[in-house]
């Protein structure tokens, strides 16, 4: 992260959304710092976590990561350790969540994979879910139900469940069942009787 971003000021709405996501995924800074009293800079948050942390603990994610987005605005961004989820939180409190899956044609460690499904939410204004088609010569792998569930779990931190499930219904209806192995790269053939009700389950 650029040094100059350590003192960039988050908006209250941006902090609230970033904090909700971070708390859901067990980031240390969100657990140590209640949103109502959390500083609005990365440097301030990290200092508070350092005071909170047990000296004998291994620690964790001690502050949010900031970056510049396409228009140069400062966003809170995070990519999960598995690489399945990436999110961007904007100054208006909106969030973009991307779900990625490995490229089935590659098995190396440097596997950038495919973003297969994206959710964008701006509180009170916009909720959009869409599948991503690969460009060029790469054929996009199918979206499985586990990808829809992963997106749902992330967005549920900020989107009401009924509103979210209405928007996810079409994508879930088209999604393929999960493979027998959680780490499988493909999806099983879908039975016609399978419906979007499978969406609600373990996340």
N, C-alpha and C positions, 0 to 999 in steps of 0.2 A: 504494500500500500504506500502511496506517495506520502512523504513526510508532511506535506502541507495539509493533507486530509485529516491528520490527527486532531487538528483543532477546528475542522469544519463543523458548523453547527447544524444538527439535525432539527427538523421541524417537530413539533409535538405529535402531529399525526404520523409522521415517518417513524418516530421512536416507538409509538404505540403499536404499529403494525410489525415492525422489526422485533420488538420485545415479545409480542405474542408468538411469532414464529420461533424465535430463539428459545423461549420457555418450553414450547411444545417439544422441541428437539433436544432439550437438556443442555443448552449452552450455559456455561458457568456464569457469564455476565448477567443473564436474565434471571437466574436463580438467586444471585447475590444482590441484585439491585432492583427493588420494586419500581415499577414503571412510574409511579407518582413522584418518586424522589430521584429518579435516575438522571445523571448529567446528560447534556445534549451533545457532548463531544466524545470522541473515541478516547482521547487522553484522560478525560474526567472519569469515564466509565472504567477504564483499565486501572486507574488509581484506586477507585472504590473497591474493585474486585481484589486488588492486592491486599487491602486492609482486611477484607472479609475472609480471605483464603486461609485455611488451616495450613500452617507451615509444613506439616508432614504430608500434605495431599499432593497428588500428581498434577492437580490443576486441570484446566480445560480451556474452552474458548473464552478468553478473558475480556473480549470486546468485539463489537461488530466490525466487519470489514467494509470500508467505503471505496467507491470507485467512481469514475466518470462514465455516464451513459452516453448514448448516441448524440444527444443535443448538448452535451457538456454538463448536464445537471448531475449533482452528487447523489448517488444511490447507495443504499446498504445492500450488499450482495453476499451470498453464501452458496457454496457448493458442498453437498453432503459428502462424507467420507467415501460412500459407495459410488458417488458420481451419478446417482440416479436423479437427484433433485438439485436444481439451481434456482435461487430466487433473487429478485431485484425489488427493493422497496423504494418508492419515489417520494419526493417531498410532500405531495398531496395525500400521502397515506396509501396510495395505490400500490399494488404488487403484481409482478409477473412471475409465475412459477412455471418452470420448464421441467418436463420429465424426459429423461434420456434412457436409451437402452443400447447395449453393445452392438457393434457392427458384426453380424453373424459371419461375415466373410474374413474377419480378422480375429486372431487369438493372441496378439501381442499385448504387452503392458501399456503401450502407447495407443490405446484404443479410444479415439475421440467419440465414437459411437454416433447415434442419431438422437436428436430431439424429436420425439414422436407425438407429444401432446403438450399443449400450452394452456394455462389459465391466466387471464388478466382480470383484475378486479380494482375498481375505483369506488370507494364507499359512496353509496347513494346515487351513483351515476352509471356504472358499467360493470357487467359481468359477462365475460366472453370465454368460451372454451372451444378450442379447435385442434384438429389433428394436423400434423405437419407432413408435407410430402417432400421427399428427398429430391434434390436437383441433380443435374448432370447424369453420370452413368451409374450412380449408386441408387439402388432400389430400396426404398424405405421398408424396414421390417414392420410387421403388423403391430398394432396396439393391443396389448393383452389387458385383461381385467385388472391385473396387479398394477399396471401403470395408471389406470383410471383411479384405483383406490389410493395410490400414492399421491396423486394430485388432489383427490378429495380430502385426504388427511391433512395436507398442508393448508389448503384453502379454508377448511373448517375452522381454523384459528381466527379467521376474520370475516367469513361469510356465513350468514344464517343457513342452517342445514337444508331447510325446505327450498330456499332460493337456489342453493348450489345443486341440489339433486335434480331439480327441474332442468337446469342447464346441462347437467351431465348425462341426462337420460339418453339422448341421441347417440352420444359417443359410446356410452356403456352398451347400448343395443348393438352397435357394430363391432365392439371389441371381441377379441378371441379369448377363449378360456385360457387360464394359466397352464403352463406345461407341468408335467408330473413333478419335476424338480424345480425348486424355487430359483435355481441358478441357470435353468435352461434358457437357451437363446431364442427358441421358437415358441409358438402357441399351438395348442391342439386344434384339430378341425372343430368348428363350432356346430353344435346340434341346433337344428331350427327351433327347438322348444326352449332353448336357453334365452332368458330375457334379462333386462337391465336390473332386475331384482337381485342379481348376483353381486351387484355393486357394493351393497352394504354388507360388510363383513370385516374380517381382520384387516387392519391397516398397518 
